Amino acid sequence: MAAASLSLSSFFSSPAKPFRSHPITTATLSEKPYISQPLPPPFKAAPPFKPSTLPIRKVPGDYGLPLIGPWKDREDFFYNQGRDEFFKSRIKKYQSTVFRTNMPPGPFISLNPNVVVLLDGKSFPALFNTDKVEKKDLFTGTYMPSVELTGGYRTLSFLDPSEPNHGKLKKLMFIMLSYRRDRVMPEFHNTYSQMFETLEKELASKGKADFGPPSDQAAFNFLARSFFGVDPMDTKLGPDGPKLITKWVLFQLHPLLTLGLPRPVEDGLLHNFMLPPFLIKKDYERLYEFFASNSGDLLDQAEKLGLSRDEACHNLLYTTCFNSFGGMKKLFPNMLKWVGRGGTRLHTDLAREIRAAVASHGGVTMAAMESMQLMKSVVYEALRVEPPVASQYAKAKRDFVIESHDAAFEIKEGEMLFGFQPFATKDPRIFERAEEFVPGRFVGEEGERLLKHVVWSNGPENEHATVNNKQCAGKDFVVLAARLLLVEIFRRYDSFDIEVAASPLGSNIKLTSLKRASF
């Protein structure tokens, strides 16, 4: 099927036009918009070797004593310092954005928590170079959740491009993304119109509306309707999808989370031992039954690619629930946070641009959205300042040299590399006003040039996912969904107000006002 090689990125190409500047949102690290600088051009596979002109420096830092060092670093990361201060203090201590440390969870979940950390925009792209690094079993970091949570299979996210099934499974995901693409925009409008009607009713009755639960339900319903042509509410699964997925994801990611439980319980249990998969076996079986019953055409395509229907189904479930739903669960509240903090002027400009484009193009079309230069920039800026997946890992296939802005470092074969993206994409030597949320940052030619430094998808925004790399297969689908969210909001409302609180998977948003469209 030709659609297997189709990329949604073809929908996103049009010349940018300058747009007037907007007020800058500032805040403390914990609450301000994150703004980063452009990253250097991504590494290409097997480039000609060029000796570094920077001074070669030994990677600073150490791992401490066995067990004790990893435990101490984990306590600093989660409790004594917190994530951002953990990295900042070590940058200051070593006078380097490249250094050695241990990453959670450590013992007894991770056998080897030793990593070389990359915290600047110049060194970070080494994580994408599949000629120099491999990604096998590294999706969640220094540990891998039990395959009992995924039907006994290592899913696509855990496969390296060198493995035979990687290409087959990624082709299947491209097919899934393109198979019903004509339904994506109509289903988004229908689903999210229902969501906003629910929020309006809650706001009218309670004075506030919690964005999270309705957004989660809308995200799952939208994915099911657009990818598989079925409304979960019309099946045995009913409204339970988001609740089951959240629990299932927790069983995979709990070693990396703090949930607000008493420290001895949380650290002693969740960060030392994996929760047993049998506790959610029945929940997972309900999800699997939903996908097996509604993926017939895609499973037929999987067999043509040489995949078993069972492995394909577990991968369709994982991609839809963990990657797509999980990404929207984190991205959409974060989008509301940054846009909400932008204030009335940004809201008014977005509303005017979106409504004018829709009117001139006769509806919400791809061409209409391509003409919305400010709206597109806001989406990219949200993905830059607070990427849905903050951490990336890779393991060196061979000895090679990594460069930061100030020095070069020799990496040995087998060493684990870890990049924390929000630091790399807020590199002040790449982006101006790196800690600020700048709505129009990516407008115009200079803005488009900066897109190579937006790397939330495990690769530069101006490059494409292929079967030979680890860039997110749904990269362009996520961008499209985020754009559609802003279009839906500002066709309905002139402005909105929010309250923001932290949550383990992003931001907890409560809407305090929704001002209906008046022009």
N, C-alpha and C positions, 0 to 999 in steps of 0.2 A: 504494500500500500504506500503510495507516494507520500502520504501525509506523515509517514514516519520520520522524514527528514525535514518537515516543515517547522519553521521557527516563528513564533509570534513576534519576534523582533522586527520583522518586516513591516509591522504596523506602526513602528515608532520612529520613523525617519522623516524629519522635516526641518527646514532651516529655522533657526531661532531668531527672535526679534528682541531688541532691548525692551525692558520693562522698567518702570520707575521703581526706585528703591523703597523699601519698607522699613518700619521701625525694627530695630534689633532687639531680640529677646535675650536677656541675660539672667543669670542665676547662679547659685552655688553649684558645685559639681553634681550634687545629688538631685537638683531640681531644674537646672538650666538647660537650655537647648544645647546639644553637643554640636559643634561645628568643626569640621576638619579641613585639612588642606589636601590638595591633589596629590596623589601618589605618583611616583615615577612610572615610566612606561613599563608594562608587565614584561616579565622574562618570556622569551620564546623558547620552544623546545630545541635543545641541542644547539645553542648559539655558538659561534666561534669563540674559543677561549681568549679572553683578554685579561692580562694580569691587572690586579687592582692597583690604582695609583695612590690609594689611601694607605696609611700606616697599618701594618698587620698588628693586631692586638690580641692577646689571649682573652678568651671569653671570661669576664670576671664573674665572681660569685662561687658558691659551693653548695653542696647538698646536705652538709651536716652528717652527723652519725646515723647509721642505719636505724630505722624506726623513729628515732628521736627527731632527726632533722625534718622528715616529712610531716610528722605530727605537729611540730612547732610551726612550720609554714602553714599547715592547714588551720591551726588555731588563729594565726595572724590574719589569714585570708578571710575567714568567716567571722571572727569575733573580736580579736584584739585590735586590729587595724581596719578591717573592712577591705573590700576588693580594690577600690581605687587607691587608697592610701598604701595598700600592700605593694602595688606596682610603683607608685610615686616615690615611696621611701627608698626603694631599691635602686631606682634610677638615680636618685640623689646620692645614695651611698656609693654606688659604683661609677658614677659619672658616665653612665652609658645606658642606652635604650636596648642594648643586647646584653643579657646576663643569664647566669644559671640560677635555678631555684627548683623547688618541688611544687607541683600543682596538685590540688585536691582531686580525688579524695585521699590518695595515699593508702597506707596499710589500714585494713587488711583487704581492701577491695582492689587496689591497684598494686601489681607486683613491682612496677618500676615507675615512680612518679617524677623522675628526674627529667627536666626539660631545659632547653635553651630558649629564653623568652625573646620575642621580637616585638618592640613597642613603637616603632616609627614607620613612616610611610615608605621609606626606601628599602628597608630590610623585609618588610611584610610580604611583598609579592613572591619571595622565594617559596612560600607555601603553595603557590599555584603551579610551580614548575615541575611537571610530572617526569621530566627527564632526570631531575636531581632528587626528587622526593617521592615517596609512596604514601598512599592514604589507607592502606589495608587495616581495617578494624579500628580506625582512629576517629570516627565521627563524633563520639562522645568524649574523646580525650584519652587519658592514660588508662582507662578501663573500657570494657565492652559489656553491655547488658547481656543477660542470658538469651540465647536464641530460642529458648522456650517461650519467650514473650513475642516471638515472631514466627511461630509455627515450625520452628526447627531450622529456619533458613537465616543466613546472613543476607540482609536486604541490601538493596542498591547503595544506600548511603555508606555502607561499611566495605564496599568492594573497591579495589584499586582498578584504574583503567586497564591495567595489564591482565586482569582476570577475564576469562572468556565470557562469563555471564554479564559482566558490566555493560558491554556494548549492546547485548540483546535486551537487557532490562531497561537501559536508557532509551533505546528505540521504542520500547513499549510505552514509556512515559511520554515520549514525543507524540505517539499515536493517541494516547489518552487526551493530551492537551489539545490536539487538533481535531479529534473525531467528531465532536459536537460544538465546534467553536462558534457556529452561528447562533447557538443558544446562550452563550456566556453573557452577553450584554442584556438581553431580555430577562434572563433569570436573575441577574444581579438586581435589576430595577425592581422586579416583582418581589424578590425576597427582602430587599432592604427597605422598600416602601412599607412592607408589613412591619419590619423592625422599628422604623421611626414612628409608625402609628402606635405601636406598643409603648415606646418611650414617651410619647406625648401624653398618653393616658396616665402613665405612672407619674409623670411630672405634674400633671393637673391634679391628681389625687393626693400626692405625697409632698409636693414641693421640690423634690429631687428625683432623679431617675438613674439607677445603676446601669451603666452602659455594658458592663461585662457579660452577664448572662444572656440578654437578648442578642448581643453581638456574636457570642459563641454559637447560639442556636441558628442565627442567620447564616453564619459562615458555613456550618456543616450542611444546612439545607441547600445553600447555594452551590456548594461543591457537588453534592449528590445530584441535584437537578441538572447542573450544567455538564458534568462529566458522565453521569450514568443514566440520566433521563428519568429519575425516580424521586418522588417526594418522600423523605423518611417518615413523615407523619402518616402516610398511607400504608406503611409496612409495620411488621411486628416490632421493629426497633422504636418507632414512635419518636418522642422527644428526648430519648435517652442517649443519643449519640455523643453529644458534648461531654456529658458526665462520665460516660464509659471511657472516652478517649483521654480525658484529663487524668483519670485514675491510672490508666495504662501508661501514659507518659510519665507520671510520677514514679511508677515502679522502675522506669529506666533512668530517670534523671535525679532521683532523690540524693545520690551522693554529691551532687553539685549545688544543692539548694539549701537555703535556710527558710524554715516555715514558721518561725516564731514560737516553736515549742521550747520547753525548758531545755537549757543547754545540755545537761547530762543525758537527757533522752534523745535530743536531736543529734548531738555529736556522737554520743556513745552508740546509738543504734543506726541512724540513717547514714552516717558518714563512715561507719566501720564495716557494715555488713549489708549485702544486697537483700532486699525483701524477697521472699520466696515467690516465684511466678505462679504457683498453684493457687495462690490467694485470689488471683484475678482471672483464672483460666476460663470460668463461665462467662465473665464479661467479654473477654476477647473472642470467645466462640460466638457470642451474639453479633459482634462487629463483623467477624469473618462470614457468618451466614448472610448478613446483609450484602456484603460485597460479592460473595459467590453467587447470590441469587440475582444480582443486577448488573453483572459484568460479562454476560455471555459473549457479546460481540468482541470485546477486548480480549477475553480469554481465547477466543478463536484465533485472533491475531497473534497472541502469545505463542500458541502452538506452531504457527507458521514460522515464527522466529526461532523455534527449537527449544522453547521453554515448556515446562510442565504447567498445567492449569493451576495446580496447587501452589507452586512457587510464585507464579504470576499473580495469583489472587492475594497472597500475603504481601507482595510488593505493592500492588495497587492500594491495598489497605494502608500500608505504611506511608506511602507517598501522599495519599489523600489526608490521612489522619495526623501523622506526625509532622510531615514536612509542610503540607499546604494548610491544614486547619491550625496546626501549631504556629505556623508563621503568621497567619491572619490574627490569631488570638493575641499575639504579642504586638504585631505591627499596627493594627487598627486603633487600639487605645493609645499607643504612642503617637500616632498621627493626630488624633484628637487633642492630645496634650500640647504638642508643639503648635498646631494651628490655633487651638484655643488660646494659648498664651500670646499669640500674635496680635490679638485685639481686633477692634472694630475696623481699623483701616485696612488691615490685611483681609479680613472677612469681606468687606465691601468690594475691594478690588477683585477678589476671587469670584464673588457673586456676579459682578459686572462682566468679567471676562467670560465666565462659563455660560451665562445666560445669552450673551451676545453671540457667542460661537454656536450655541445650540440653535438659536433663532436663524442665523445666517446659513446653517447647513441643514436646516429642516429636521432637526432631531439630534439625539446623542449618537453620533457616528464616530468611526475612527478618525475620519478627516477633521471632524469638529474638535475632538480631543487633541489632535496634533497641533491645532492652531492655538491651544490654550497654554501659552508659554509660561506664565506664572504658575499655573496649576501643576504643570509637569515639573517645574523647578522645585516646588514645595514638596512633592513626592520624593524626588531625589535627595533633597536636603534632610527629610525625615529618615530616609534610609541611611544617610551618611552619619547623622549625629547619634542615632540609636539603632544600629543594625539588628534585625531580628535574631541572627545567630552571631553572638559576639566573639566566640572562641573558635580558633581553627588550629588543627594539629597536622603534622606530617613527620615522616621519618626519613632521614638522609639515606639515599640509595648508595651513595659513594661520598668520598671526601670532596668538599668544595668550599668556596669562600662566599660569605655573606657580607654585604656592605651596609652599614648605617650611614648617616650623613657625615660622620666624623672618623670612622675607622672601618677596617676590614677584619673579619673574624674567620678563622679556619674551623669548619664543621667536619666532624669525622663520620664515616659511614656508621649507620645504626643509631646515631643520636636523634633524640626526639626534639622537634621544634614546635613551639607554641606561640601563636600570635593572638593578642587581645585587640580586636579590631577597633573598638572605640578610641583607643589611644593612637593607633596608626592613622585613623581617619580624622583625628583631631590634631594632627601633626602641624605645629605652628610654622614649620619651615616649608610647608607645602600650601596650606590654606591660610589666608588672612582671617583674622578674628576667629580663630579656630574653635573657641569655646562658645560661640554664639550661633543661634539659629537665624540664618539669613535667608528669607523666603526666595529672593531673586538670585541666589548665588549661581544657579546653572542656566540663567537666561543669557542669550547672545553667544557669539563665537567663543569668547573666553570661557563662558560657563560650560559650553559643550566640550571644550578641551579638558575641563576638570573632571568630566565623567569617568575618565580612566582611573580616577582615584576613589570612585564609589565602588566598593568591593564587597558589599554585603552578601553577594551570591557566590562567594568563593571564587571570584574572578572579577576583572574590570567590567564596569557597566557597558562600555562600548565594545565588548567582545561577546561572542556567542557560545552558548553551551553546545558541546558536541559529544559524541560517544567516546572521544579520546581524552576528554578532560573531566574534572570534577566540578565544573561550574553547574549550578543548580539548573536542572532541566526545566523547571517552571519559572525561571528568572523573569521572563517577560510577562508571564501570566500574573505574577505577584504585582509587578508594576502596573499592569492593566487594572487589576482589582483595586489597588490603592487609588488610582486615578478615578475610577468609577465611584469610589466612596466619596471623594471630594465633590465630584459632579452631582451626586445624589444629594449631598448635604446642601450645597449652595444653590441648587435649583429650588429646594424647599424652604431654605431659611436665609435670612439676611445675616444673622450672627447667632452665636451661642456662647454660653458661659459654663465653666466647668470647675469642679474641685478634683484635685489629684492626690492620690496616696500611692505608696509603693506596694508592690505585690511580688511574689516569688518569680513570676513570669512576665514582668513588665510593669505596667501602670494600672492602677485601679481608678477608673474615671466615673465621676458622678456628674450628670448634666444638671445644672441649676436653672438654665433658661434656654429656650429655643424660640428665636424671634422669626416668625413667619415671613416669607418673601413679600416685599411691599413694592417692588419695582420690577 
